[in-house]
Amino acid sequence: MVIAGLVFAALGALIHVYIFFLESIAWTGAAARRTFGTTDATVEITKPFAYNQGFYNLFLAISVFLGIIFVATGSTAIGATLVFVGAGSMVAAGLVLLLSDRSKARAAMIQLAAPLVGVVLLAIGLAL
């Protein structure tokens, strides 16, 4: 269960690295515009906010990846804590998105599903 939890947490982290790319690097590009529904009028206005938010997503992903490394090298308490904090924050952010705008339910589920499964499986695996 621990390995399965870490795999799902890593998948969540990879999704958040992609979100970082869209928000902080490719915000004015076609893929980001399709994903986030920005227009010519909104893309420049929102660029600083997206840039900042993208790095937030990257830092969450880094915490999960570091946690996985710590677990893999035998420092389970440190590693699990990092994974729980990083992946748990991904889940919480997805819930905030879902609760704040029901039209973004699909995006929220993409953001929170894999890390949620990872957190649950990791918790079960550590409890066994």
N, C-alpha and C positions, 0 to 999 in steps of 0.2 A: 504494500500500500504506500509506503514512503516513496518508493521510486515512481509509482504512478502519480502520486501527488506532486512530486518534483517535475515530472514531465508536463503535467497540465499547468503548473505554475510557470514553467519555462515557455510554454506556448503562449500564455497570457503576457509574459514579458516580451516575447517576440512581436506580438500584436501591438504592444505599447511602443516598441522601437519603431514600428512602421508608422504609428500615429505621430511619434516624434518627427519622423522624416517628413510626413505630410504637413505638419503644423509649423515646424521650424526651418525646414529647408525648401520644401516644394509648395509653400502656401499659395503662391500665385499661379501654379501650374494647373493643368487640366485635371489631373487625378484628385488633387485636393479640392478643387472647385466642385467636381462631381460629388465627392464624398461629403463635403460640408455645405454644399449648396450656396457658395459665395457668388457674388456678382462683381462686375467691374466696380460698382459703387462701394461695395462692402469690403472687398478684399484688401484694399490699401488701409482702410480705417482699422480693420481688425488685425492687420499683420503683426503689430507689437504684442497684442494679447495672445495670438496664436503662437508666436515665437516663444513666449514665456511658458505657455501651457504645454507646448511640445517638450520643453526641457523638463518640466514636472513629470511628464510621462516617461521620459528617458531615465530620470533618477529613480522612479519606481521600478523600472525594468532592471536597472543596475543593482538595486538592493536585492531583487529576486535572484539574479545571476550570482551575486556574491554569496547569498545564502545557500544556493545549490553547491557552490564550491566548498563552503565551510562544512556542509553536511557530508559531501563526498570525501573530505579529508579528515572526518572523524570528530569535528567540533559541532555536534548535532544541536546543542542548545543555542549556540550563536547562529548557526545556519537556519534553523527552524524559525528563530525569532525574526531574522531578516526576511525570510520568505513570507511568514505570516504578516509582517508589517507591510511589505511591498505589495503582495498579492491581495491582502485584505484592503489596502487603500485603493487598489484597482477596482475591487468589488464595490467599495463604498462610493467611489466616484461614479461608477456605473449606475448605482442606485439613485444618487443625486440627479444624474441626467434623466433617468427614467421618471422620477417623481416630479422633476421640474418641467418636463415637456414630454407628454405621452407620445407625441409624433416622432420622438427620437428613440422609441422602444427598440427598434432593430439595432441601432448604434449602441445603445446601452447594453443590450444582450451580447453583442460582439465584444464589448469592452469588459464585461464582468463574468461571462460564462466560464471560460477556461480557468481564470484565477480562482473562481468560487469552487469549482471541482477540485482544483489543486489544494486549496486550503482544507476542504473537507477530507479529502483522501490523506493528506499529510497528517491531519489531526488524528484520524482513525489509526493510521499506521504507527504513529508515535505512542498512541494509547495502548496498542496491543502488545 
